[in-house]
Amino acid sequence: MKILVTGAGGFIGSHLAEHLTELGHDVRAFVRYNSSSSWGWLDKCAYKNQIEIISGDIRDMDSVSRAVQGTACVFHLAALIGIPYSYVSPLAYIKTNAEGTYNVLESARAHSAGRVVCASTSEVYGTAQYVPMDEAHPINPQSPYAATKSAADYMALAYHKSFGLPVSVVRPFNTYGPRQSARAIIPTIASQLIAGKGEIALGSLTPTRDMNFVTDTARGFAEVGLHDKSIGRVTNLGTGSDISIGELAAMIAGALGVKANIVRDEARVRPSGSEVERLCSNAGAANEMGWHPLISLREGIEKTVAWIRGNADLFRTDRYAV
């Protein structure tokens, strides 16, 4: 089918655009307009000549509407995702994540798109009140980023209830892998170790996360998002196990064969009320739809470390990437 992927130049979006192309779909990629005409990670995509690429801005209804027109399905991944920067400019997150999602939903309704799959995040749950965390877990956003993603999720589900738009909300727990920026924890740790720094700067080491390799997440979006049982509901993607940031640093150091000498950088510590202490998924609903993660954390880290080593010039380890 003709499928639009918003945020297709980004980390997960580019992997998803490639995966959908491999499945035989006719993919249209929506990437953010910029003066250099860069398509993000799709610039290096093996399938870029098979993918229709449209530049625009998710905050601009006109460009979103044109991108949606003529498609049978929309995978909406375009978003501002950096939690630290959401403390700096909450309004930017409102306009991109909440209003941008409205633009996609309203355009899909106007053009009778057959399905919309919205990318959520486990951050909307906040610190686990019980584990494993299923889709009935209370929503408790603890950052402006998480609050705007919560708003986007509820707007998507409301469009299904109010207008009958076939909407699925897919909620991955923490995703990592090749192409991820230094704002995320695994590239932060690995890039500093690869650069040969005697000490690596991190924030809090005690929070735990449920880590998903990016190809598993991309496959989950396709398998769950296109499954009829996902319409009108939220579905988690996760492994069902979590690991602390400190343990993660030790595992990455082990993969690199070096010692992780960690120092606490106060600039990297979230405000006390905003730190999500634990995330651990129950992905039973996704499992029932046929999705299961295939890449173990150890294998995924080895793949990710190899990619970061081969692309070390993309990481500025002398500064904190907000």
C-alpha positions as a printed Julia matrix, in Angstrom:
322×3 Matrix{Float64}:
   0.0     0.0    0.0
   0.98    3.66  -0.26
   2.4     4.54   3.17
   3.57    7.89   4.51
   6.22    7.94   7.24
   6.65   11.27   9.03
   9.97   11.85  10.73
  11.45    9.51   8.15
  14.85   11.18   8.18
  15.33   10.43  11.87
  16.65    7.53  13.89
  13.64    5.21  14.13
  11.81    6.74  11.16
  14.58    5.94   8.7
  14.74    2.32   9.87
  10.96    2.06   9.57
  10.94    3.56   6.05
  13.53    1.0    4.99
  11.66   -1.88   6.63
   8.36   -0.95   4.97
  10.13   -0.69   1.61
  11.62   -4.15   2.13
   8.1    -5.44   2.79
   7.07   -4.18  -0.63
   5.1    -1.1    0.35
   5.17    2.11  -1.68
   6.78    4.46   0.84
   6.51    8.24   0.92
   8.91    9.85   3.4
   8.17   13.18   5.05
  11.4    14.86   6.21
  11.93   18.26   7.76
  12.7    21.0    5.25
  16.15   22.54   5.57
  18.26   24.85   3.43
  20.84   22.16   2.64
  18.18   19.81   1.21
  19.34   17.07   3.56
  17.06   14.05   3.96
  18.66   13.07   7.25
  19.54    9.38   7.47
  17.72    8.74   4.19
  20.63   10.47   2.41
  22.55    7.21   2.96
  19.6     4.86   2.51
  20.05    2.02   0.03
  16.41    2.46  -1.01
  16.35    6.24  -1.44
  15.65    5.91  -5.17
  12.6     3.76  -4.36
  11.21    6.1   -1.7
   9.29    9.26  -2.55
  10.72   11.99  -0.34
   8.82   15.15   0.55
  10.31   18.0    2.58
   8.13   20.05   4.88
   7.43   20.79   8.53
   5.13   18.8   10.78
   4.0    22.09  12.34
   2.77   23.31   8.93
  -0.7    22.03   8.05
  -0.25   22.82   4.36
   2.82   20.64   3.87
   1.43   17.87   6.1
  -1.85   17.8    4.17
  -0.06   17.53   0.84
   2.1    14.7    2.16
  -0.9    12.74   3.49
  -2.99   13.09   0.33
  -3.19    9.87  -1.67
  -1.85    7.59   1.05
  -3.58    4.55   2.55
  -1.68    4.65   5.84
   0.36    7.15   7.86
   3.07    6.2   10.34
   3.53    9.36  12.39
   6.96    9.5   14.03
   7.91   13.16  13.57
   8.56   14.7   16.99
  10.92   16.59  19.21
  12.29   13.87  21.48
  15.12   15.26  23.6
  13.93   15.42  27.2
  16.55   17.93  28.44
  15.68   20.44  25.71
  12.01   20.19  26.65
  12.96   21.97  29.9
  14.47   24.77  27.8
  11.62   25.25  25.32
   8.37   23.53  26.31
   6.44   25.52  23.7
   8.5    24.03  20.88
   7.39   20.59  22.05
   3.75   21.64  22.23
   3.84   22.94  18.67
   5.75   19.96  17.27
   4.41   17.01  19.25
   0.85   18.03  20.07
  -0.07   20.41  17.26
   1.96   18.41  14.74
  -0.03   15.3   15.64
  -3.25   17.25  15.18
  -2.06   18.25  11.69
  -1.5    14.59  10.8
  -4.81   13.39  12.22
  -6.88   16.14  10.63
  -5.15   15.67   7.28
  -5.74   11.92   7.45
  -9.42   12.54   8.19
  -9.75   15.08   5.37
  -8.08   12.8    2.84
  -9.68    9.56   4.07
  -6.41    7.84   4.88
  -7.18    4.24   5.8
  -5.08    4.14   8.96
  -2.88    6.29  11.19
  -0.21    4.75  13.42
   1.07    7.21  16.03
   4.4     6.74  17.79
   4.12    7.13  21.54
   6.78    6.71  24.25
   7.05    4.89  27.56
   7.97    8.24  29.13
   4.24    9.06  29.32
   3.93    6.49  32.13
   6.44    8.18  34.39
   8.13    6.13  37.09
   6.68    2.63  37.27
   3.89    2.26  39.83
   4.01   -1.49  39.18
   6.01   -3.77  36.93
   5.81   -5.06  34.35
   3.98   -2.02  32.99
   1.01   -2.83  30.76
  -1.13   -0.41  28.78
  -3.46    0.09  31.78
  -0.62    1.64  33.79
  -1.52    5.21  34.84
  -0.28    8.04  32.63
   1.96   10.33  34.67
   4.2    12.5   32.45
   7.13   13.95  34.38
   8.68   16.2   31.71
   7.32   18.69  29.15
   8.34   16.19  26.47
   6.28   13.41  28.05
   3.33   15.74  28.61
   3.19   16.7   24.93
   3.45   13.06  23.85
   0.61   12.21  26.24
  -1.47   14.95  24.64
  -0.68   13.56  21.2
  -1.71   10.05  22.24
  -5.02   11.2   23.69
  -5.75   13.34  20.62
  -5.11   10.34  18.39
  -7.43    8.09  20.39
 -10.04   10.86  20.48
  -9.99   11.08  16.68
 -10.78    7.39  16.58
 -13.66    7.74  19.03
 -15.02   11.01  17.65
 -14.57   10.6   13.92
 -14.03    6.88  13.38
 -10.51    7.42  12.09
  -8.64    4.08  12.27
  -5.87    4.98  14.69
  -3.31    2.82  16.46
  -0.96    4.13  19.15
   2.26    2.14  19.37
   4.26    2.8   22.55
   7.88    1.6   22.4
  10.04    1.54  25.49
  13.57    2.9   25.08
  14.97    2.3   21.6
  18.68    2.25  20.77
  20.9     1.26  17.85
  22.74    2.61  14.81
  21.9     6.21  13.82
  20.88    7.29  17.32
  22.23   10.68  18.37
  24.46   11.46  21.34
  21.44   12.77  23.26
  20.54    9.16  24.11
  22.2     7.18  26.88
  23.9     4.35  24.96
  25.6     6.64  22.39
  26.52    9.01  25.22
  28.35    6.24  27.07
  29.85    4.51  24.04
  31.08    7.64  22.26
  32.92    8.87  25.36
  34.57    5.47  25.87
  35.53    5.19  22.19
  37.05    8.69  22.33
  39.38    7.34  25.02
  38.28    9.66  27.77
  39.66    8.72  31.17
  36.33    9.55  32.72
  32.8     9.44  31.29
  30.29   12.03  32.41
  26.79   10.8   33.21
  23.78   11.85  35.25
  22.0     9.5   37.63
  23.1     5.86  37.43
  20.18    4.25  39.26
  17.22    4.68  36.85
  16.37    1.54  34.89
  15.17    1.23  31.32
  13.71   -1.48  29.07
  15.94   -1.34  25.98
  14.73   -2.26  22.48
  17.03   -2.58  19.46
  15.91   -0.28  16.66
  15.16   -2.97  14.06
  12.88   -4.67  16.58
  11.11   -1.36  17.19
  10.72   -0.68  13.46
   9.38   -4.18  12.89
   7.03   -3.68  15.84
   5.57   -0.53  14.33
   4.84   -2.41  11.12
   3.52   -5.64  12.65
   1.44   -4.05  15.42
   0.5    -0.84  13.63
  -0.96   -2.7   10.66
  -2.72   -5.31  12.8
  -6.5    -4.87  13.04
  -6.44   -5.61  16.78
  -4.36   -2.49  17.42
  -6.97   -0.05  16.1
  -8.35    2.29  18.73
  -5.88    1.23  21.41
  -2.38    1.62  22.79
   0.11   -1.22  22.38
   3.46   -1.45  24.18
   6.68   -2.63  22.55
   9.29   -3.87  25.03
  11.44   -6.75  26.18
   9.97   -7.14  29.67
  13.33   -6.65  31.4
  15.15   -3.54  32.55
  18.72   -2.52  33.3
  20.14    0.38  35.31
  22.21    3.11  33.67
  25.2     2.05  35.77
  24.89   -1.57  34.66
  24.45   -0.42  31.07
  27.69    1.58  31.25
  29.53   -1.49  32.56
  28.1    -3.66  29.76
  29.15   -1.14  27.08
  32.62   -0.85  28.59
  32.87   -4.63  28.54
  31.9    -4.72  24.87
  34.68   -2.23  24.17
  37.19   -3.95  26.41
  37.79   -0.84  28.53
  37.07    0.31  32.06
  34.21    2.73  32.69
  35.37    5.36  35.2
  32.14    7.3   35.76
  31.84   10.83  37.12
  28.57   12.54  37.95
  27.8    15.59  35.78
  25.12   17.69  37.46
  24.15   19.23  34.11
  23.0    15.77  32.98
  20.82   15.12  36.03
  17.09   15.66  35.53
  15.15   17.8   38.0
  14.29   15.56  40.96
  10.57   15.46  40.27
  11.14   14.79  36.59
  13.45   11.77  36.74
  11.71    8.56  35.68
  13.23    5.98  38.0
  12.03    2.76  36.42
  10.52    1.58  33.13
   9.86   -2.11  32.47
   7.27   -3.22  29.94
   4.55   -5.76  29.64
   4.32   -6.27  25.87
   1.84   -9.13  26.03
  -0.62   -7.42  23.7
   2.05   -6.97  21.03
   3.16  -10.58  21.52
  -0.42  -11.69  20.83
  -0.29   -9.75  17.56
   2.81  -11.69  16.55
   5.59   -9.3   17.54
   8.53  -10.43  19.67
  11.94   -8.76  20.06
  14.69  -10.7   18.29
  17.89   -8.88  19.26
  19.27   -9.37  22.78
  20.66   -6.4   24.65
  24.21   -7.75  24.49
  23.99   -8.36  20.74
  22.36   -4.99  20.2
  25.05   -3.18  22.14
  27.76   -4.9   20.1
  26.06   -3.78  16.87
  25.57   -0.26  18.19
  29.12    0.1   19.48
  30.49   -1.06  16.13
  28.4     1.55  14.34
  29.43    4.35  16.71
  33.08    3.37  16.34
  32.7     3.62  12.56
  30.97    7.0   12.82
  32.91    8.58  15.68
  33.13   11.89  13.8
  29.39   12.4   14.38
  29.81   12.59  18.16
  31.15   15.59  20.07
  32.29   14.08  23.31
  33.69   17.35  24.65
  30.21   18.7   25.36
  26.81   17.67  26.65
  24.34   17.13  23.8
  21.01   18.46  25.12
